[in-house]
Every structure is written in structure tokens, then in C-alpha cells.
Amino acid sequence: MPLSDGSGVILDVVSSARADAAVPIRVERSRVGGAAGRVLEVDGAGTPWLLIHGYGDSADTWRPILEKLGAAGTRARAIDLGGFGAGARLDMSEPLLPQWDRLVAAHVGELAAESETGEVRIAGNSLGGCLTMRAAQDQSLPIAGIVPIAPAGLDMARWFGIIEGAQLIQLLRLSPVPVPEAVVRQIVGRVYSQLAFAHPGRADKAAVDNFTRHIHTVARGRRVLSIGRKLLTELDRPFKLEQIACPLLLVWGDRDRMVYTTGAEKVLRAVDYSDIEIIDDCGHCPQVDCPDRLWELIKDFPEGWNERQSAAA
């Protein structure tokens, strides 16, 4: 249950691996880089994590990983991108990727300035994976390593055609009568479960509820779809892979229906310190579908990963 600390900050108390205490996730309204938005954050030390969600999603998708990071004593922040969740409105007359790039860079700068190491680690899923890789191209940003998870943009995106073509989404988009919020959330939740999870029938209810909370009306759904149509034109060649100089770990679920691993090989060829991990029996969003296994891959990245790479050489 959300609690207030008396200063306007909302604390979501979630369970912890520690038996003696809960780990608070702070939910804050923020203005970073000139854009109003919302962040979810846990306190801790070391090199912090910046967590970036995918298309149509929100910072809430990272709650399972935030809980683990908080229990481990590592600072982390998940952000709502503009146009999604409680993020600022996008300027639809301008390219979208640069708007998100600026937001990501501003959060990297703020976290790095407050970090004892002066660096930030970034993980991002789908669209967030694309933005993670684009951030790493900017060598002026103090990035210790990145974990793109099923990143959009390596292969020409097929994900949007799947989403927009779903019969349930067509029903919402073309409905001649108002659709009650409960029905909208039910339809959106069914589509999300089918596309994000390896086994839709076992989709985590809390994750589905978090997703549908932000797409609860037909009008909101139409705005999200309009962002997707515009974004498609920008995902043809969004990367300059040769400019990425930090450790990079690609992660994919082997049952991903949205983004295939096609294109991963060119990343592994272009980026010196790169590798790929495939999670068995996992869908497009490992952070909610297989959080325990994703945690095992990233918890000591890049330090532990560098050690394993050196030992294997």
C-alpha cells in the first residue's frame, strides 16, 4: 500500500529478501532535463542503475528488479518516458528518439553527479533497449555499462504491426460507442499478456495491472498507437554501433514474439566488450516475466561480467 513520508513523496513498501525490513520504492514527480515526469527509485550505494521501459509501458515494469536492487543496497531509478506512463507529453511535430535521448542523458547526468563512482549503469527493454544503446553512443556520458533487453531498432520493427493488428486493439480503435474503463483495461491487459509473456495464462497480475493503469481509455490508447506509427519511421537505422565503447550485454527471452534476435550479431561484431544471453522459456519482457533470472544476469554487471570474460579468454 502506498504511504506518504510527509513531504509529498510517495513510498511503495515492497517485500524484501531481508526478513527484518521492507524495501521502500519512492514514487516521485520529477523535472529532469526540463521535462516533467515520474520516477520510481530505491536508495543504495555503488554505481546506480537507470532503468528504461519499452513502448507503451511505464517505470512500473521495473518494480520486481527495483525491489531486488533495493534489497542488495544498490541505488536505482526507473523513469517514465515522455508520452507513456505519467511522462510529459511529446512534441509530435518533432522526431521522437531525440526527445527521449535528452531525457535519458539528463537522468544519467543527475545520477552520476550524485554517485560515489561518478558513473551509471543502464538497462532498457524494447524501446528502452534502443535508447540504452543510443545513450552509450554518446561517449561524453559517464556510462559504466549497458544491458539492452530485446532492443527495438536492430531489425526493422515488427512489434508495432503485431500490436496494431491485434483484433482486440482494432475493436477498441474502431468502436463507434464509448468503451468503459474496466473494459479497456481488460482488453489491453489481454493483449499485453499475450505479447509480453512466454505463457500468457501465467502472466503476473500485478505487472498486467501496472501496464493497464496507464492505458485505461480509448483516447489514451489511440495516443499510444499514434506514437508507435511515428516511431516506426525512426527505427530503421537508429544506431552508430562503432561509437559504443562500454561493456554491453544483450539479453533476450527465447520465446520473444515481438523482437527477434536478428541483428544481434552485428552488435557483437561492432562492440568490443559485448555478449548476449538468452533466457529460456521467457518472453519479451524478462523484467516481469523472468525477473529472478534477469537479476542473476545483471546484479554484478559489468564488474562480474568482465571477470568472467577475462577468465574465458
Secondary structure, DSSP 8 states (H G I E B T S, - for coil): -EEE-SSS-EEEEE--SSSS--EEEEEEEEEETTEEEEEEEE--EEEEEEEE--TT--GGGGHHHHHHHHHTTEEEEEE--TTSTT-----TTS-HHHHHHHHHHHHHHHHHHHSSSS-EEEEEETHHHHHHHHHHH-TTS-EEEEEEES-TTSS---HHHHHHH-HHHHHHHH-SS---HHHHHHHHHHHHHHHH-SSGGG--HHHHHHHHHTS-SHHHHHHHHHHHHHHHTTSSS---GGG--S-EEEEEETT-SS--STTHHHHHHH-SSEEEEEETT--S-HHHHSHHHHHHHHTTTTHHHHHHHHHH-
